[in-house]
Amino acid sequence: MSDALLVMVHGSPRPVANEDMFRVVEQFRRRPDAAARFPIVEVGFMECNEPSIPEAIDRCVGGGAATVTAVPYFLHTGTHVCDDLPTLLEEARERHPHVTFRMGDYLGLSPKLTSLLAARADEAVLSQTS
């Protein structure tokens, strides 16, 4: 039995946006620290793309996950973060009572995003002055 990371994403009707998310997850899988901690990594979408979050959960469990750590790839609290995602995990607990499910904070809480915002603003200013 292993640990799994489930990246929960909103999804987009624009295929390129979903492709970017798959690239992010693939880059995460390649990190040595991530591979050691989470041998199973799946992405699941709220809407507009597959696999759905329940399908991704089932993939994690089918791959041998004893624990699924779910992280919302969202910037803000809203209905999905506050209500929908916890509900999906509760339903997963009922379907897979032998598996432990954890939910991490959404990405928007990270101070690293504030630093990234400042860097992006600086880049925009520099590109306009060049």
GIWOCOR-V190489 format. One line per field, one symbol per residue. psi: psi as a letter, one per 20 degrees, with the letter a starting at -180 (. if undefined). A space follows every 50 residues. Layout:
psi = ???
This chain:
psi = qrqqpoopqgqqiohhghhhghgghghghipghghhhnippqpqpgrirq qrghghghggghijphpoopppmqhqqaggghggghghhghhhhhmiipp pqprqqhiiphhhgggggghggggghhhi.
